[in-house]
Amino acid sequence: MDVSDAGVAQQRGYELVGVEDVIARLRISRRRDRRDGDKPGDLPVQLPVKYEMIVNLKTANAFGLSPPPSLLGRADEVID
């Protein structure tokens, strides 16, 4: 169950595709960098590739909130 389905009014997050594979490759790469003498502060920061916004109207209405149409238009998913 997604947290949006569980009653969160708005959620921002990112999609993790093939999480286990990506994490395993990242760990191996970081270990190799550390083994080669690189300092942790010199390693690059990796950011999410895709961000998404989900609005749950049922929960928003329960809190007495009415999300503006401009927000709903930008949302990747709107749950009624």
Number of C-alpha atoms within 10 A of each C-alpha: 5 7 12 19 15 10 16 16 21 18 15 12 11 13 11 12 8 8 10 10 9 11 11 11 12 13 11 11 12 16 13 12 15 13 10 9 9 13 10 10 7 8 11 8 6 7 7 9 8 9 11 13 16 21 25 22 21 17 19 17 12 11 10 9 12 10 15 8 9 8 10 16 10 13 16 12 15 16 14 10
